[in-house]
């Protein structure tokens, strides 16, 4: 549990993690559209960056981006 908390704190340090969820979700949607990556390993890796990215990476699927 404590290790998980420390990892979450470390993941919050890069500037991209300061973006609000709405803006980061938009970035991920744009990435999915531009790279046509939803059905590739690249998208899976994007989803595995951290728990927050995983949750937000599901957004393009709700909008039918493929």
VOGU-791282 format. One record per residue: x, y, z of N, C-alpha, C in turn. Coordinates in steps of 0.001 Angstrom, whole numbers. Atoms other than C-alpha are relative to their C-alpha. Example, Ala and Ser with C-alpha at 12.3 -4.5 7.8 and 13.67 -1.06 7.14 Angstrom:
REM residues 2
[atom [890, -1190, 0], [12300, -4500, 7800], [900, 1200, 0]] [atom [-820, -1190, -60], [13670, -1060, 7140], [-770, 1090, 730]] 
END
This chain:
REM residues 66
[atom [828, -1197, 0], [0, 0, 0], [869, 1256, 0]] [atom [-861, -1179, -92], [2712, 2478, 958], [802, 191, -1291]] [atom [-736, -87, 1267], [4685, 1661, -2197], [-901, 567, -1088]] [atom [963, -506, 983], [1587, 2316, -4280], [-187, 1510, 148]] [atom [150, -1437, -259], [1174, 5730, -2653], [1236, 750, -479]] [atom [-1244, -640, 429], [4827, 6588, -3278], [103, 54, -1524]] [atom [-22, 12, 1467], [4546, 5562, -6936], [-964, 1037, -562]] [atom [979, -992, 458], [1432, 7709, -7362], [544, 1412, 176]] [atom [-595, -1319, -232], [3246, 10690, -5851], [1104, 282, -1017]] [atom [-1065, -163, 988], [6231, 10131, -8151], [-586, 273, -1379]] [atom [625, -178, 1309], [3954, 9882, -11185], [-614, 1384, -163]] [atom [630, -1315, 66], [2403, 13244, -10319], [1008, 1124, -256]] [atom [-1023, -1036, 146], [5711, 15102, -10740], [133, 598, -1405]] [atom [-175, -594, 1333], [5978, 15510, -14558], [-1095, 1029, -309]] [atom [971, -1069, 299], [4260, 18660, -15905], [-1298, -478, -650]] [atom [1223, 454, 672], [1802, 16692, -18053], [-1047, -473, 1005]] [atom [939, 484, -1011], [266, 15309, -14887], [-686, 1136, 753]] [atom [672, -1153, -609], [-693, 18822, -13810], [-1200, 449, -831]] [atom [1143, -356, 846], [-3182, 19060, -16679], [-1291, -515, 623]] [atom [1298, 504, -462], [-6845, 18808, -15726], [-406, -1219, -831]] [atom [429, 1222, 687], [-8494, 15517, -16664], [-607, 284, -1364]] [atom [667, -312, 1263], [-10572, 17161, -19390], [1012, 305, -1102]] [atom [-1009, -360, 992], [-7517, 18562, -21135], [868, -1201, -368]] [atom [-796, 1196, 286], [-5462, 15391, -20807], [-808, -994, -829]] [atom [855, 891, 794], [-8407, 13367, -22137], [-60, 480, -1448]] [atom [13, -555, 1355], [-8558, 15708, -25131], [1313, -305, -722]] [atom [-1305, 334, 583], [-4833, 15197, -25741], [20, -1467, -419]] [atom [19, 1426, 323], [-5349, 11438, -25634], [-914, -295, -1186]] [atom [905, 173, 1145], [-8296, 11655, -28041], [700, 443, -1282]] [atom [-710, -497, 1183], [-6224, 13744, -30447], [1114, -964, -402]] [atom [-1051, 980, 283], [-3360, 11261, -30154], [-591, -1238, -676]] [atom [637, 1188, 571], [-5710, 8377, -30888], [-425, 245, -1447]] [atom [445, -326, 1359], [-7117, 10126, -33963], [1190, 123, -945]] [atom [-1164, -249, 858], [-3759, 11244, -35342], [812, -1260, -269]] [atom [-867, 1166, 172], [-1940, 7981, -34782], [-768, -1268, -354]] [atom [832, 1179, 268], [-4877, 5637, -35419], [487, -1179, 836]] [atom [-691, 968, -848], [-3537, 3749, -32448], [-894, -811, 929]] [atom [852, 695, -970], [-6585, 2434, -30585], [100, -1516, -78]] [atom [-45, 1458, 129], [-6137, -1058, -31941], [1432, -522, -38]] [atom [-1396, 413, 65], [-2377, -1217, -31536], [611, -112, 1389]] [atom [-749, 116, -1243], [165, -1997, -28888], [363, 1378, 551]] [atom [-309, -1358, -462], [1004, 1725, -28764], [-1084, 521, 934]] [atom [1093, -486, -840], [-2424, 2466, -27321], [-7, -728, 1336]] [atom [-74, 765, -1244], [-2071, -312, -24773], [1089, 568, 895]] [atom [-1088, -586, -785], [1243, 1163, -23671], [-397, 1368, 546]] [atom [480, -1300, -468], [-376, 4589, -23435], [-891, -176, 1221]] [atom [909, 253, -1115], [-3020, 3156, -21149], [736, -451, 1260]] [atom [-738, 532, -1141], [-350, 1640, -18911], [961, 1002, 637]] [atom [-888, -1011, -585], [1475, 4896, -18141], [-279, 140, 1495]] [atom [393, -75, -1406], [-454, 5240, -14894], [-1509, -223, 74]] [atom [1429, 281, -192], [-3894, 4621, -13434], [-872, 1105, -595]] [atom [771, -1132, 530], [-5117, 8097, -14381], [-67, -61, -1519]] [atom [-11, 86, 1457], [-4040, 7676, -18003], [-863, -1159, -467]] [atom [834, 1143, 362], [-5729, 4282, -18094], [-1468, 417, -23]] [atom [1396, -435, -77], [-9007, 5786, -16960], [-343, 977, -1122]] [atom [259, -1001, 1032], [-8729, 8709, -19374], [138, -571, -1407]] [atom [-186, 599, 1324], [-7581, 6523, -22262], [-1246, -743, -459]] [atom [1256, 641, 380], [-10979, 4860, -22192], [-947, 983, -674]] [atom [868, -1041, 563], [-12564, 8180, -23264], [-146, -118, -1514]] [atom [179, 87, 1460], [-11788, 7828, -27013], [-923, -1130, -416]] [atom [865, 1122, 343], [-13582, 4498, -27039], [-1471, 382, 147]] [atom [1378, -455, -199], [-16725, 6217, -25737], [-469, 901, -1139]] [atom [342, -896, 1097], [-16584, 8657, -28645], [117, -668, -1364]] [atom [-65, 732, 1256], [-16129, 5974, -31264], [1254, 261, -805]] [atom [-1266, -220, 696], [-12557, 6932, -32121], [665, -1348, -178]] [atom [-664, 1279, 261], [-10961, 3941, -33805], [1084, 161, -1025]] 
END
